[in-house]
């Protein structure tokens, strides 16, 4: 993949009218989530993943205090994949 196409693939689409803030009611109940313990290596991988996603602007910091725990799954090719537990 050329450098230009790689940069192009790392950009989010332009902002549109339907991109807006979702206001959360102050009285909404936040559910407690199970926390998954990560090894030192996994914490490092998680930080790298988050930094890359922030750099690409795929994610941004949230003002919410709600969390979505993550864990790693090793696939048959021995590569680990980060998984977000978004169950309610």
MIGU-935735 format. One record per residue (C-alpha): residue in three letters; chain; x, y, z. Coordinates in Angstrom, 2 decimals. Example, Ala and Ser with C-alpha at 12.3 -4.5 7.8 and 13.67 -1.06 7.14 Angstrom:
REM MIGU-935735
{ALA, A, {12.30, -4.50, 7.80}}
{SER, A, {13.67, -1.06, 7.14}}
This chain:
REM MIGU-935735
{UNK, A, {0.00, 0.00, 0.00}}
{UNK, A, {1.40, 3.40, -0.95}}
{UNK, A, {2.04, 5.97, 1.78}}
{UNK, A, {-0.62, 8.27, 0.32}}
{UNK, A, {-3.28, 5.52, 0.35}}
{UNK, A, {-2.27, 4.52, 3.89}}
{UNK, A, {-2.76, 8.11, 5.12}}
{UNK, A, {-6.07, 8.26, 3.26}}
{UNK, A, {-7.26, 5.06, 4.93}}
{UNK, A, {-6.46, 6.49, 8.37}}
{UNK, A, {-8.79, 9.46, 8.01}}
{UNK, A, {-12.33, 9.63, 9.27}}
{UNK, A, {-15.06, 10.79, 6.88}}
{UNK, A, {-15.87, 14.50, 6.84}}
{UNK, A, {-18.26, 15.72, 9.54}}
{UNK, A, {-21.87, 15.83, 8.46}}
{UNK, A, {-25.07, 17.35, 9.85}}
{UNK, A, {-26.01, 14.10, 11.58}}
{UNK, A, {-22.77, 14.06, 13.61}}
{UNK, A, {-23.76, 15.59, 16.92}}
{UNK, A, {-23.30, 15.35, 20.64}}
{UNK, A, {-25.52, 12.93, 22.51}}
{UNK, A, {-26.59, 14.54, 25.74}}
{UNK, A, {-26.78, 12.14, 28.69}}
{UNK, A, {-29.33, 12.80, 31.42}}
{UNK, A, {-27.69, 13.54, 34.75}}
{UNK, A, {-29.99, 11.05, 36.49}}
{UNK, A, {-29.14, 8.19, 34.15}}
{UNK, A, {-27.97, 5.06, 35.93}}
{UNK, A, {-24.50, 3.91, 35.10}}
{UNK, A, {-23.93, 0.19, 35.23}}
{UNK, A, {-20.87, -1.22, 36.89}}
{UNK, A, {-18.74, -3.35, 34.62}}
{UNK, A, {-16.41, -6.20, 35.39}}
{UNK, A, {-12.76, -5.19, 35.16}}
{UNK, A, {-10.35, -7.54, 33.44}}
{UNK, A, {-6.83, -7.72, 34.82}}
{UNK, A, {-4.17, -7.12, 32.16}}
{UNK, A, {-0.54, -8.15, 32.27}}
{UNK, A, {2.14, -5.45, 31.98}}
{UNK, A, {2.63, -6.44, 28.32}}
{UNK, A, {-1.11, -6.19, 27.63}}
{UNK, A, {-1.33, -2.77, 29.33}}
{UNK, A, {1.47, -1.58, 27.05}}
{UNK, A, {-0.33, -2.96, 23.99}}
{UNK, A, {-3.55, -1.31, 25.13}}
{UNK, A, {-1.82, 2.08, 25.52}}
{UNK, A, {-0.26, 1.74, 22.04}}
{UNK, A, {-3.65, 0.83, 20.57}}
{UNK, A, {-5.37, 3.83, 22.22}}
{UNK, A, {-2.59, 6.23, 21.16}}
{UNK, A, {-2.85, 4.99, 17.56}}
{UNK, A, {-6.66, 5.35, 17.55}}
{UNK, A, {-6.38, 8.88, 18.99}}
{UNK, A, {-3.73, 9.79, 16.38}}
{UNK, A, {-5.96, 8.54, 13.56}}
{UNK, A, {-8.90, 10.38, 15.20}}
{UNK, A, {-10.94, 7.16, 15.22}}
{UNK, A, {-11.66, 7.80, 18.91}}
{UNK, A, {-11.57, 10.81, 21.19}}
{UNK, A, {-11.65, 11.40, 24.90}}
{UNK, A, {-15.07, 11.07, 26.49}}
{UNK, A, {-16.63, 13.25, 29.15}}
{UNK, A, {-18.59, 10.28, 30.50}}
{UNK, A, {-17.50, 8.38, 33.55}}
{UNK, A, {-18.89, 5.11, 32.15}}
{UNK, A, {-16.27, 2.56, 31.08}}
{UNK, A, {-16.18, -0.34, 28.68}}
{UNK, A, {-13.62, -2.93, 29.81}}
{UNK, A, {-11.24, -4.49, 27.31}}
{UNK, A, {-9.45, -7.81, 27.12}}
{UNK, A, {-7.27, -9.66, 24.62}}
{UNK, A, {-8.08, -12.78, 22.61}}
{UNK, A, {-5.37, -14.86, 20.95}}
{UNK, A, {-6.38, -16.13, 17.51}}
{UNK, A, {-5.15, -19.26, 15.70}}
{UNK, A, {-2.40, -17.24, 14.01}}
{UNK, A, {-1.05, -16.46, 17.54}}
{UNK, A, {-1.81, -12.75, 17.10}}
{UNK, A, {-3.65, -11.07, 19.98}}
{UNK, A, {-6.71, -8.93, 19.28}}
{UNK, A, {-8.11, -6.30, 21.60}}
{UNK, A, {-11.81, -6.79, 22.43}}
{UNK, A, {-14.13, -4.23, 24.03}}
{UNK, A, {-16.78, -5.68, 26.34}}
{UNK, A, {-19.80, -3.58, 25.38}}
{UNK, A, {-22.43, -5.86, 26.91}}
{UNK, A, {-25.04, -4.10, 28.96}}
